Amino acid sequence: MIISGTTLAKELKQDVARRVVEAKEKYGREPHLVVILVGEDPASQSYVKGKGRDAEEVGFKSTTIRRPETITEEELLTIISDLNADDTVDGILVQLPLPRHIDEDKVIEAIAKEKDVDGFHPGNVAALWQKLPCTHPCTPEGIIKLLDKAGIQIEGKKAVVIGRSNIVGLPAAKLLLDRNATVTIAHSRTKDLPKVASEAEILVVAIGRPKFVTADMVGEGAAVIDVGVNRDPETGKLCGDVDFEAVKDKASVITPVPGGVGPMTRACLMENTLECFLRKMEK
């Protein structure tokens, strides 16, 4: 079964839109999401444009702050500080990656924890691992929702996450652990990686390498979640970290690229923004 992230994301955004109407009636305004885009990277511009469309669709106020690649780190941090102090702003997102002269960790940490809709702030990361209330990272949260929608039982299953980034791999592993899966975190240099991966009942791949996972790395009947978005070096078309055509007949469920995890990431961002707004207004 191919899991349509596009379909599930539409359902999730419809629910967010309904809740936004209720919130606006109660509090007198809609949530406000601010996205900061630095530079002219085509992929980043496309992502930001998509987030703007999603925000409009669910009824948010959406603002995009565009700055040239030459912006200094100090200037960017000042923009974030001003947004932190602005009570009309509920969510702040800085589109990654940033130019090399800017410290991404410093920028992420500068965003107020309560306005961090990406779930990347150290305070949110720490709370996630301590099982405290926090904003979950959008892509890992989307992965869990996709598995639930597909009817995949997570509890008691053996899950393998290939990828150990703080943005996807590690938090995805933590959310699977919280659902009582047995989790192995692997990477491209893991010894006997094909064997490790093939033993997974749930395989999450977030490594950023086109068609890295081949059929011999997938066990019969596994649920395969492909987080990667790459360009196929042969065709130039979008592809995932998983060789979709080679793997689809072995997997019980699989996410396509595009149309799988990507739409869910953006839908979860909308949900996170609404939750940040509600937590502030309900204080």
Salt bridges, closest charged atoms under 4 A:
GLU11 OE1 - LYS149 NZ 3.27
ASP15 OD1 - ARG18 NH2 2.61
GLU22 OE2 - ARG18 NH1 3.15
GLU30 OE1 - LYS24 NZ 3.84
ASP54 OD1 - LYS13 NZ 2.86
ASP54 OD2 - ARG266 NE 2.48
GLU57 OE1 - LYS13 NZ 3.37
GLU73 OE2 - LYS106 NZ 3.00
ASP90 OD2 - ARG29 NH1 2.81
ASP90 OD1 - LYS280 NZ 2.69
GLU141 OE1 - HIS136 ND1 2.87
GLU141 OE2 - LYS145 NZ 3.68
ASP148 OD1 - ARG179 NH2 2.84
ASP178 OD1 - LYS174 NZ 2.64
GLU199 OE1 - LYS158 NZ 2.99
GLU199 OE2 - LYS195 NZ 2.73
ASP232 OD2 - LYS211 NZ 2.75
GLU245 OE1 - LYS248 NZ 3.03
GLU271 OE1 - LYS145 NZ 3.53
GLU275 OE2 - ARG19 NH2 2.63
